[in-house]
C-alpha cells in the first residue's frame, strides 16, 4: 500500500529538488536531493547501510520544512473560538473545500428543497451569518472559497454550487476547481481556512462527514505549505458562475 505523502516544501525554486515530504501516517520524513557521489566524501560517512543513498540537502531546507517537534500536539479550539476568527482577522480569509459531502448540509430545509428538485429559497437562511459577512466585507476584508468538484459532481457539490449565489451576495468570492486539476497539482485532501496568510484553521471531519474539531496551525513553514496550496488552487479555479455554465453545457 502506497504511503500518504505530503509535500512540505523545497528550497530550490522551480525544479523541485532538494525537497522534503512527510508520511502523514508514520510521521517519517522523506528527503530527496542530489546524490553524494564523491568516494572520498562517502568514505567519511558513518553507519551508511547497504541500500542507503546519501543525498545533499541545504541546511535551510531542513530548517524551513522539516518537522520541529518529535510528537506534535495539535492546538484544538472550540467552535465558538473558531467563529471569532472571522471577525478578528485583518485582511483575507480563504478556504479550500475538498469533500464530496458535508453531513451538516443534509439536515437543512434548503437541502430538503434541493433534494426534491425544487428551487432553493436562500432568502433569510442564516440571517445572522449573512449580516456578519456583510459587516466584515464593508470593513474592507475579503472572503474567498475554492471548492473542489468531482466529474460528475456529487449531490453535495451541486448543492454548494446552488448555494454559491447566496455566499456571493454577502460578499464572498466563490470559485470551483475540478478534482482532476486538484489532484494533478497535489492539493491537500484537507479542508482549511487561512487567515491573513499567517494562521490556518484546519477542519477535521469524521468518516461520516461530520465536522469534529478545528485545529489551529501557526508554524510558519506549515502555514506556508497551505499558502502554496491556495496559490495552486487559484491557478485552476474559475468563478462559480462560469463553472456552472460550463457544467450545464457539458464541457
C-alpha positions as CSV (number, residue, x, y, z in Angstrom):
1,X,0.0,0.0,0.0
2,X,1.4,3.4,-1.0
3,X,2.3,5.9,1.6
4,X,0.2,9.0,2.1
5,X,2.9,11.6,1.5
6,X,2.6,15.4,2.0
7,X,4.9,17.8,0.2
8,X,6.4,20.1,2.8
9,X,8.5,22.3,0.6
10,X,11.6,22.9,-1.4
11,X,14.3,25.5,-1.4
12,X,15.3,25.1,-5.0
13,X,12.9,27.3,-6.9
14,X,11.2,25.7,-9.9
15,X,13.0,22.4,-10.3
16,X,11.7,20.8,-7.0
17,X,15.0,19.4,-5.8
18,X,16.0,19.1,-3.0
19,X,12.7,18.7,-1.2
20,X,11.1,17.3,1.9
21,X,8.0,15.2,2.2
22,X,6.3,13.8,5.3
23,X,4.4,10.5,5.8
24,X,1.0,11.5,7.2
25,X,0.6,8.2,9.0
26,X,4.0,7.4,10.4
27,X,5.5,10.9,10.7
28,X,8.6,9.7,8.8
29,X,10.4,12.3,6.7
30,X,11.5,11.7,3.1
31,X,14.3,13.9,1.8
32,X,15.5,13.9,-1.8
33,X,18.3,15.9,-3.4
34,X,21.5,15.4,-5.4
35,X,23.3,12.2,-4.6
36,X,26.6,12.4,-2.8
37,X,28.9,10.6,-5.2
38,X,32.5,11.6,-4.4
39,X,34.1,8.4,-3.0
40,X,36.2,10.5,-0.6
41,X,33.1,12.2,0.8
42,X,31.2,8.9,1.0
43,X,34.1,7.3,2.9
44,X,33.7,9.8,5.7
45,X,30.0,8.8,6.4
46,X,29.3,6.7,9.4
47,X,26.6,4.0,9.6
48,X,25.8,4.2,5.9
49,X,24.0,0.9,5.4
50,X,23.5,-1.3,2.4
51,X,20.9,0.1,0.1
52,X,21.1,3.6,1.7
53,X,21.9,6.5,-0.6
54,X,23.4,9.7,0.8
55,X,21.9,13.0,-0.6
56,X,22.9,16.6,-0.2
57,X,20.3,18.9,1.3
58,X,20.8,22.6,2.1
59,X,20.5,23.4,5.8
60,X,17.8,26.0,5.2
61,X,15.5,23.3,3.6
62,X,15.7,21.2,6.7
63,X,15.2,24.3,8.9
64,X,12.3,25.6,6.9
65,X,10.4,22.5,6.0
66,X,11.4,19.8,8.5
67,X,9.2,19.0,11.5
68,X,10.0,21.0,14.6
69,X,8.6,18.5,17.1
70,X,9.1,14.8,17.7
71,X,5.5,14.4,18.9
72,X,3.3,17.2,17.6
73,X,0.5,18.3,19.9
74,X,-2.4,19.7,17.9
75,X,-3.9,23.0,19.1
76,X,-7.7,22.3,19.1
77,X,-10.1,25.2,19.6
78,X,-13.8,25.3,20.3
79,X,-16.3,26.1,17.5
80,X,-17.1,29.4,19.3
81,X,-13.3,30.3,19.2
82,X,-13.4,29.3,15.5
83,X,-16.3,31.6,14.8
84,X,-14.5,34.5,16.4
85,X,-11.6,34.2,13.9
86,X,-14.0,35.5,11.2
87,X,-14.2,38.9,12.9
88,X,-10.7,39.2,14.2
89,X,-8.7,38.7,11.0
90,X,-7.5,41.8,9.3
91,X,-7.4,41.3,5.6
92,X,-8.2,38.0,3.9
93,X,-9.9,34.7,4.8
94,X,-9.5,31.9,2.2
95,X,-11.0,28.4,2.3
96,X,-10.4,25.2,0.4
97,X,-13.3,22.8,0.4
98,X,-12.4,19.3,-0.7
99,X,-15.1,17.0,0.5
100,X,-17.8,15.2,-1.6
101,X,-20.4,15.9,1.0
102,X,-20.9,17.7,4.3
103,X,-23.3,16.0,6.7
104,X,-24.5,19.2,8.2
105,X,-25.8,20.4,4.9
106,X,-28.2,17.5,4.7
107,X,-30.0,18.5,7.9
108,X,-31.2,21.8,6.5
109,X,-34.5,22.9,4.9
110,X,-32.6,24.1,1.9
111,X,-31.2,20.6,1.3
112,X,-34.7,19.2,1.5
113,X,-35.8,21.6,-1.2
114,X,-32.8,20.9,-3.3
115,X,-33.1,17.1,-3.0
116,X,-36.7,17.2,-4.1
117,X,-35.6,19.1,-7.2
118,X,-37.3,22.3,-6.0
119,X,-35.8,25.9,-6.4
120,X,-33.9,26.6,-3.2
121,X,-35.1,29.6,-1.2
122,X,-31.9,31.1,0.2
123,X,-33.6,34.3,1.5
124,X,-33.4,34.5,5.2
125,X,-31.2,31.5,5.6
126,X,-28.6,32.1,8.4
127,X,-29.5,35.8,8.6
128,X,-27.0,36.5,11.4
129,X,-24.2,34.8,9.4
130,X,-25.1,36.8,6.3
131,X,-25.2,40.1,8.3
132,X,-21.8,39.4,9.9
133,X,-20.2,38.7,6.5
134,X,-21.6,41.9,5.0
135,X,-20.3,43.9,8.0
136,X,-16.8,42.4,7.6
137,X,-16.8,43.0,3.9
138,X,-17.8,46.6,4.4
139,X,-14.7,47.0,6.6
140,X,-12.6,46.1,3.5
141,X,-12.0,42.4,4.4
142,X,-12.0,39.7,1.7
143,X,-13.6,36.2,1.9
144,X,-12.8,33.6,-0.8
145,X,-13.5,29.9,-1.2
146,X,-12.3,27.4,-3.7
147,X,-14.5,24.3,-3.9
148,X,-13.2,21.1,-5.5
149,X,-15.7,19.3,-7.7
150,X,-15.8,15.7,-9.0
151,X,-16.7,14.8,-12.5
152,X,-19.6,14.1,-12.4
153,X,-20.3,16.3,-9.3
154,X,-21.8,14.7,-6.2
155,X,-25.2,15.8,-4.9
156,X,-23.4,17.7,-2.1
157,X,-21.2,19.5,-4.6
158,X,-24.2,20.5,-6.7
159,X,-25.9,21.8,-3.6
160,X,-23.0,24.0,-2.8
161,X,-22.9,25.2,-6.4
162,X,-26.5,26.3,-5.9
163,X,-25.5,27.9,-2.6
164,X,-22.7,29.9,-4.2
165,X,-25.1,32.7,-5.2
166,X,-26.1,33.2,-1.6
167,X,-22.5,33.4,-0.5
168,X,-21.6,35.7,-3.3
169,X,-24.5,38.1,-2.4
170,X,-23.0,38.7,1.1
171,X,-19.6,39.4,-0.4
172,X,-17.7,36.1,-0.7
173,X,-15.9,35.2,-3.8
174,X,-16.7,31.6,-4.7
175,X,-14.7,29.6,-7.2
176,X,-14.6,26.0,-8.3
177,X,-11.8,23.6,-9.3
178,X,-12.2,20.2,-11.0
179,X,-10.8,17.4,-8.8
180,X,-8.6,16.2,-11.7
181,X,-6.8,19.6,-11.6
182,X,-6.6,19.5,-7.8
183,X,-5.0,16.0,-8.0
184,X,-2.6,17.0,-10.7
185,X,-1.1,19.8,-8.7
186,X,-1.2,17.9,-5.4
187,X,-3.7,19.9,-3.5
188,X,-4.2,18.5,0.1
189,X,-7.2,16.4,0.9
190,X,-7.9,18.8,3.7
191,X,-10.5,21.5,4.4
192,X,-8.9,24.6,5.8
193,X,-9.2,28.4,6.2
194,X,-6.1,30.5,6.0
195,X,-6.3,33.9,7.7
196,X,-4.1,36.8,6.6
197,X,-1.5,34.2,5.3
198,X,-0.3,33.7,8.8
199,X,-2.9,31.4,10.6
200,X,-4.5,28.2,9.4
201,X,-7.7,26.7,10.8
202,X,-7.7,23.0,9.8
203,X,-11.2,21.5,9.7
204,X,-11.2,17.8,10.8
205,X,-14.1,15.6,9.8
206,X,-15.0,12.0,10.7
207,X,-15.8,9.2,8.3
208,X,-19.5,10.3,8.3
209,X,-18.5,13.8,7.0
210,X,-19.3,15.5,10.3
211,X,-17.1,18.3,11.5
212,X,-15.3,17.0,14.6
213,X,-13.0,19.8,15.6
214,X,-10.8,22.7,14.4
215,X,-7.0,22.8,14.7
216,X,-5.0,26.0,14.6
217,X,-1.7,25.9,12.8
218,X,0.8,28.8,13.3
219,X,4.1,27.3,12.5
220,X,5.4,29.5,9.6
221,X,6.6,26.6,7.4
222,X,3.3,24.8,7.8
223,X,1.3,28.0,7.1
224,X,3.5,28.4,4.0
225,X,2.5,25.0,2.8
226,X,-1.2,25.8,3.0
227,X,-0.5,29.2,1.3
228,X,1.2,27.3,-1.6
229,X,-1.8,25.1,-1.9
230,X,-4.0,28.2,-2.0
231,X,-2.0,29.7,-4.8
232,X,-2.1,26.4,-6.8
233,X,-5.8,26.1,-6.4
234,X,-6.4,29.7,-7.5
235,X,-4.4,29.0,-10.7
236,X,-7.1,26.5,-11.8
237,X,-10.1,27.9,-10.1
238,X,-12.9,29.7,-12.0
239,X,-15.8,31.8,-10.8
240,X,-18.8,29.6,-9.8
241,X,-21.0,31.3,-12.5
242,X,-18.6,30.3,-15.3
243,X,-18.1,26.8,-13.8
244,X,-21.9,26.3,-13.6
245,X,-22.3,27.4,-17.2
246,X,-19.6,25.0,-18.4
247,X,-21.2,22.2,-16.4
248,X,-24.6,22.9,-17.9
249,X,-23.1,22.9,-21.4
250,X,-21.4,19.6,-20.7
251,X,-17.9,21.0,-21.0
